[in-house]
Amino acid sequence: MLEVGTIAPEFSLADQAGNTHTLKQYRGKRVVLYFYPKDDTPGCTAQACSFRDNLPRIEGIDAVVLGVSADDVKSHAKFVTKHKLNFTLLADEPKSGTPRMIDAYQSWVQKSMYGKTYMGVQRNTYLIDPEGRIECVWEKVKPEDHAAEVLVAMTGKADHQVEDKAAPAAKPAVRKAKPSTKLKPATKAEAKPTKKLTKKVTKKVAAKSSAKAAKPAKKKKLAKR
C-alpha cells in the first residue's frame, strides 16, 4: 500500500459511459478511490451499494467516489444499470496482463484459492486530499460497512460508525477530589464548655501526678547472703 502523505499516482481511465477521467481534474476535492475485484459479485455489489446509499453525505462534504476494477467499460455499464449506482466506475482493463493504475496503487496482488495462486485486485481504498496527497488508507476492507467507515474518517462523526468497527479507546477515568469541608470557627457559646472541660481534665491529670509523687518509694530488700 502507498504511504499516507505521498502524492497519489496520476491516471487516465474511461468510466462506464466511455468518458475519460484523470486525478488532476478532481483537484480541490477529496477523492474516495476504492479498488474492488470484480463487477456484480456478492462482496463487490454490497460495497458498491453501500457507497451508493451514502453518496449524498459524501458529496455533501465536497468529495467524490471513484470505483476501480479490471473489468471493461461494458461490464461497468451493466453493473451500474443493474444496481442503480450513482457514482463513477473506472475501467482499468489490462492490456498486457497487469492493469496499470491498479498496480500503481499497489492493489494488484498475488492471491490464493483452493490451493492455486493467481494475480488479482485486492479490496483497498485511498482517501486523497484536495491537493492530491494520500490522506488515509484502508487495506482488505469489509465491503458492506466500508462507506460508513470512510465517512467516519472524513467527518469525525460517530453516527457514521459501523457496528463491527473497533470502539475508540476509553478515556482514562479522572478521579475528582471531593470538595473539602471547611470547619466554621466555634462561637463563644460553643467555645466555653470546651475550655471548662479542658480545665477539668488538666486538674485530674495534675492530681494523679501529685498522688504518685507523694507515695514514699519502696525500699528494695537486700538478698541475704
HELIX and SHEET records of a PDB file:
HELIX    1   1 LYS A   24  TYR A   26  5                                   3    
HELIX    2   2 PRO A   42  GLY A   60  1                                  19    
HELIX    3   3 VAL A   73  HIS A   83  1                                  11    
HELIX    4   4 ARG A  100  ALA A  104  1                                   5    
HELIX    5   5 PRO A  143  ASP A  145  5                                   3    
HELIX    6   6 HIS A  146  THR A  155  1                                  10    
HELIX    7   7 ALA A  158  HIS A  160  5                                   3    
HELIX    8   8 LYS A  188  ALA A  214  1                                  27    
SHEET    1   A 2 SER A  12  ALA A  14  0                                        
SHEET    2   A 2 THR A  20  THR A  22 -1                                        
SHEET    1   B 5 THR A  88  ALA A  91  0                                        
SHEET    2   B 5 ALA A  63  SER A  69  1                                        
SHEET    3   B 5 ARG A  30  PHE A  35  1                                        
SHEET    4   B 5 ASN A 124  ILE A 128 -1                                        
SHEET    5   B 5 ILE A 134  GLU A 139 -1                                        
SHEET    1   C 2 TRP A 108  MET A 113  0                                        
SHEET    2   C 2 LYS A 116  VAL A 121 -1                                        
END                                                                             
